[in-house]
Every structure is written in C-alpha cells, then in structure tokens.
Amino acid sequence: MAIGFVLIRTAPGKERDVYESLMKIKSIVEMHPLFGEYDLLAKISAEDFQQLGEIIVDTIRTVPGVLETKTFTSVKL
C-alpha cells in the first residue's frame, strides 16, 4: 500500500473544475481546497509506489487546468 499527498496548483478560476474532475478518480480518498501557493490537496491510495506515480503523472497532471503538482509520500513508522 502506498499513500501520497499531492499539492496541486491550478490555473486561475479553474479550482472548482479541477476539484470536480479529481473527485471522480477512485484512488483519491480525500480532497481539500487550500489558500496559498497551492489550490488543492489530494490524498491518494495506491497498491504501490509505481501505481501512485502513474496516477499522478497519467491522471492528475492530465486534468485540464492543472498547472503543477508536488507530491509527498507516506510511510509507516
């Protein structure tokens, strides 16, 4: 199991459109609007880090209005 937290910067005025598009992705288990440098925070659950990367690169980054992502991965202590 791999968990990722993805900060997402959107094009101005596209926050809601991106939010709604991303909420349709079943691997995204939480989504939070933000104020500041990034517009959205997505929590992703994947089988492994390979799949996590594929979700980010092939799915999230291809959504119209997504300008930039920054990913943090989580591990169990």
C-alpha positions in Angstrom: 0.0 0.0 0.0 1.3 3.4 -0.9 -0.2 6.7 0.3 0.6 10.0 -1.4 -0.3 13.6 -0.6 -0.4 15.8 -3.7 -0.4 19.6 -3.7 -2.0 20.9 -6.8 -1.7 24.3 -8.4 -4.5 25.2 -10.8 -5.0 27.8 -13.5 -6.8 30.9 -12.1 -10.5 30.3 -11.9 -10.2 26.6 -12.6 -10.1 25.4 -9.0 -13.7 24.1 -8.9 -13.4 22.4 -12.3 -10.2 20.6 -11.3 -11.7 19.7 -7.9 -14.8 18.2 -9.5 -12.7 16.3 -12.1 -10.3 14.8 -9.5 -13.2 13.8 -7.2 -14.2 11.2 -9.9 -10.9 9.4 -9.5 -11.5 6.5 -7.2 -7.8 6.4 -5.9 -8.3 9.9 -4.5 -9.6 9.2 -1.0 -9.6 12.8 0.2 -9.5 16.2 -1.4 -9.1 19.6 0.3 -9.3 23.1 -1.1 -6.4 25.3 0.1 -5.5 29.0 0.3 -2.0 30.0 -0.6 0.7 28.7 -3.0 -1.3 25.6 -3.9 -5.0 25.3 -4.5 -5.8 21.7 -3.7 -4.5 18.9 -1.6 -5.3 15.3 -2.6 -4.7 12.1 -0.6 -4.1 9.2 -2.9 -4.2 5.5 -2.0 -2.5 3.1 -4.4 -1.3 -0.5 -4.4 2.4 0.5 -4.6 4.6 3.5 -5.5 4.6 2.5 -9.2 0.8 2.8 -9.3 1.0 6.0 -7.2 3.3 7.6 -9.8 1.1 6.5 -12.7 -2.0 8.1 -11.0 -0.2 11.4 -10.6 1.5 11.5 -14.0 -1.1 9.9 -16.2 -4.3 11.1 -14.5 -3.9 14.1 -12.2 -1.4 16.0 -14.4 -3.5 15.5 -17.5 -6.6 17.1 -16.0 -7.3 20.4 -17.8 -6.5 23.3 -15.5 -3.7 21.5 -13.5 -0.6 23.6 -13.7 1.7 22.0 -11.2 1.9 19.2 -8.6 4.1 18.5 -5.7 4.0 15.0 -4.1 4.8 13.7 -0.7 4.7 10.0 0.1 3.9 8.5 3.4 5.5 5.5 5.1 4.6 3.7 8.3 6.8 4.2 11.3 
